[in-house]
Amino acid sequence: MVLVVVFGVALLVAVLLSGLAARTVLSTSFLFLVGGALVSDGFLGLIHITPDSEIVSVTADLALFAVLFTDGMHVSLPKLRANWKNPARALGLGMPLAFVFMGLVAHFLVGLDWTTSFLVGAVLAPTDPVFASAIVGRAEVPAKLRQLLNVESGINDGLALPVVLVLIAAAGPATTSSEASAGKIAVELLLGLVFGVVLPLLVSALVRFRLLGAEPKLQPLLPLATGIILYATCHLTHANPYLAAFSAGAALAHVSPEAKVSFEPLGEALAELAKFAALLVFGALLTPKLFGDLSLGGYAAVILAIFLIRPASLLLSLLGTRLTRKERLVAAWFGPKGFASVVYGLLVLQSGIPQAREAFTLIAVCIAFSIVAHSSTDVPIARVFDVEDLAGIPEPDDDATGRPEEVHTDVHA
């Protein structure tokens, strides 16, 4: 119950300061992160949470699912088919480059074995939709840049998971290899995609029955019910919930635009609540001991991961595109690590591989640094795009992400 009180207080403070945060580098995400750290065993000792506590994996999992589901609704499938090249470059070239570079850094600077080093690279390669939404949700940012970051962060989590599972199997006892076989991973990914597409189609078909239909005040609950069923189904069948969430959001917005419009305010609020809860819990893991356990080489690896590896990888992948230099630089910088990496990092910690704790420490510190760095720079980055740039943003019907073009005053990070 102490955790509930702390969450309520942190939420109240965050809401009261949200207007200031929308205009400055102050970050509501940072408030929850610090709040969790202050009440943890490392400081006040009001709550006792360890990396193997179930609440850590559950809150991170829910936050990631909720944000992917709502972000999927902001993807216009027709516009994505017409403008797929930039996201494809980021996913097909930028992400593998980040994976390889991070693996090399983890091996030579931190001293992890080769398999564990590339496992760390796989965990930290995907960008996080939770914090990418801080820049994607701002109308000041050109639509093609928002689409690139939204699609990249929404899909790369599902792409990273098979690599993470295979490398865990390779680094651990031989008995785990059958659990992470390539065939099983492929089936889980396929099931996630199928469930994510089929379930919204079924719900949309049910709504069209003459005797069925939701009254206006209950319409926002229709996508919510779809998301709940999808989440439970994925976990019962071991389908990939993250690929399912993103594809379901996109499919639902495509087949039922009115459902997307009615659900958007509720969905954004629920996603924010899930994100804040997960940040508070993750913050409780950030004890002085955790930071003390990381070597100087580990801190060097963290700095390189945030300030060099992601930016260089994406800049290389975007060479020759029609994005302006400013847009490429923003896309290269805004590659935050977050709940996808938390979830995968917990898989590493609980896997029993020889260097699991060392790998998790590096991953956790990198995520913490990334949250602070990226969630406090969305306002300055949005202001980089001046009035002249705004003139080139399409009207709401032409927006590649499907987001309305009004300036948002809510704070995503």
Disulfide bonds with the S-S distance in Angstrom:
none
